[in-house]
Amino acid sequence: MTDHRPNRRPSAETRAAQALRMIDPQTGAVVPGIEPATTFARDADYEPRQSYIYARDGGPTVERAQALIASLEEAEETLLFASGMAALVALIETVPAGAHVVAPRIMYHGGLNWLVRQQEKGRLRVSFFDQADPDDLARQIEPGATDLVWIETPTNPNWDVTDIRAAAEAAHAAGARLAADCTAAPPCTTRALDLGADYAFHSATKYLGGHSDLTAGVISCRAVDARWEELVTVRNLSGSVIAAFEAWLLIRGIRTLYVRFRQASENALAFARHFEAHPEVEAVLYPGLESHPGHAIARAQMTGGFGGMLSLMVHGSADRAKDVARFCTCFFPATSLGGVESLIEHRKAVEGPNSVVPDRLLRLSIGIEDVADLIADMEQALDRSA
Ligand SMILES: *Cc1c(COP(=O)(O)O)cnc(C)c1O
């Protein structure tokens, strides 16, 4: 039943749109300000006036952005980093030397490359699970030895869906922690901590920022503990904190997260349905389609829409797939995802020769434009490349 009491807590959508109602006490400004200072004067007793000392620890603008994301994730605390990769590297740095990590075989290539590098340097042992097989994750966990399980859902660029609750149960039963990269499923649709993850991770460069004009990474925790304090220390010592201006832009972006994500999800579903039975398209990979193997889990854990990320497998050669990407005039031929503008990329060309992504796969980030323009653009590109 809808709660209409006057003192009810505003919903997450309202908290996002109003950026937690951070009214400036001096001016009444309804938009949170930006504090660019790197250093903060002490008081007459030589004590910090508030908690701020030096900007590499974070500062008022960074803390405001963190508080907003923590509120949307229902997290105890949130930390922002200069990029998604900076956040991932910091979290992996907290894994004890020689410990075991489990990660998906297909995942964001930067994260994968970092894990392989740690393994090659002898710092960690890593086992990769088949993210398309619901039972493989549990098989790769070594009770007592596995320290961290990393999942990504939906997984880039096949959009396989991993059951966060089941992954958390498997990790916890073995004494490991679960980190969920939900970059393609921001908190307006999936709250990983509620589903049992210990850490909710996002490249905030994508949906949270939403305008392809900032890089940021974020990790939120279900409970603050010694390991979380270690992550705070790593961010400080490695100097990987987000800058104040980026944090401010991120707050601005998050205010429209819900409407952007709803529109992108609606567009992507219409686009996926249009091309699902198209003669020039072998397959449309989109968790919102009933034909997608992860659809049932996606329905259960993506409650605010399936998002704007989908991939097309075109009939023909790798060159034809590249031609389709080149011939699009409404989609931008560019990497990244989660912005208001639609992007198309030939993923294998971007990831390089070691990539396991099929060479006829085109990854699309559907934005908030008129979907009729996007469908018409893909139709003409498929025609022209035939
Ligand atoms: C982009 C991305 C990252 C890395 O984030 P950056 O902000 O580019 O460093 C990590 N995971 C996923 C799923 C991503 O799409």
The ligand as a MOL file (V3000), in Angstrom:
LIG
                    3D

  0  0  0     0  0            999 V3000
M  V30 BEGIN CTAB
M  V30 COUNTS 15 15 0 0 0
M  V30 BEGIN ATOM
M  V30 1 C 33.4050 1.2640 -17.9810 0
M  V30 2 C 33.3320 0.0910 -17.0730 0
M  V30 3 C 34.2640 -0.1020 -16.0540 0
M  V30 4 C 35.4580 0.8000 -15.8690 0
M  V30 5 O 35.0750 2.1170 -15.5360 0
M  V30 6 P 35.9020 3.4320 -15.9810 0
M  V30 7 O 35.0930 4.5220 -15.3710 0
M  V30 8 O 35.9550 3.4580 -17.4740 0
M  V30 9 O 37.2590 3.3070 -15.3990 0
M  V30 10 C 34.0870 -1.1900 -15.2000 0
M  V30 11 N 33.0680 -2.0510 -15.3570 0
M  V30 12 C 32.1670 -1.8970 -16.3470 0
M  V30 13 C 31.0550 -2.8730 -16.4740 0
M  V30 14 C 32.2620 -0.8270 -17.2390 0
M  V30 15 O 31.3820 -0.7010 -18.2340 0
M  V30 END ATOM
M  V30 BEGIN BOND
M  V30 1 1 1 2
M  V30 2 1 2 3
M  V30 3 2 2 14
M  V30 4 1 3 4
M  V30 5 2 3 10
M  V30 6 1 4 5
M  V30 7 1 5 6
M  V30 8 2 6 7
M  V30 9 1 6 8
M  V30 10 1 6 9
M  V30 11 1 10 11
M  V30 12 2 11 12
M  V30 13 1 12 13
M  V30 14 1 12 14
M  V30 15 1 14 15
M  V30 END BOND
M  V30 END CTAB
M  END
